[in-house]
Amino acid sequence: MNRSYLTFGFLCLLLVGCVSPWERFYSGIETPTDYVYGGSTACHRVVSPDDVKAYLRDGYAVFGESSFNAGGGVSLDSLQAQGEKVGADIVLYWAGNAQTSQSAMVIPQYNPGTQQTTYLNGYGYGGSFSGTATTYTPGTYSSQVVPVTVTRMDYSALFLRKRVTRPALGISIREMTSAEASTVGTNSAVAIDLVMRNTPAFEADVMDGDFLLEIDGIKIPDGRTFMSTIELKRGQTIRVLLSRRGTRLTKTIRTNP
């Protein structure tokens, strides 16, 4: 085989080995244009989903994630580098679910043989004589079993950017489950997962867990309808019909321009 191909293959292996797991297992999603990298990255460890929600309430959005299982020695410096590479204002990471496995490694050992030399001297008919005789003992192999303990953990990271423009309303929504639709009494609504701080929805006391039914009499059956409707209503005063714990209520809200 051509030596240049061997050299190229070896270099490729070295480059692959240098890629951090944070980068190797990274996947991203497209974010709106008003989520812009601020130019610096900060990494913070979190311990629960509520820690993540605190950043979402402050106007951050998740645009990428990285998850993998590995042993020790996972570098936070490489996580910082990955955050800067993809343009994350905040990187939230955690490690847990440690799993320990037991195994054994067999280590072969060669025991070299011995060599013995005997010197011979004597006299006989015709004169004296001398010489040597060498005896070889062949080497042997033995093995030693060494117990090995391996600890692996799950590593995850979320990459976030902050919104640079003010949201019109300031809520994060999702589709309802069938059980929620039955409770609300309609299929034409969306669930409010989260209300951002210091937004029109926050100031009007819209709550996490409310269900959004209508905006100015327009039914909101899905996220697409919500986005198109709220964009048309920017800078206007709107009437929002909500369902909260089985009770319907109306909020009058002035949206951001």
Disulfide bonds with the S-S distance in Angstrom:
none
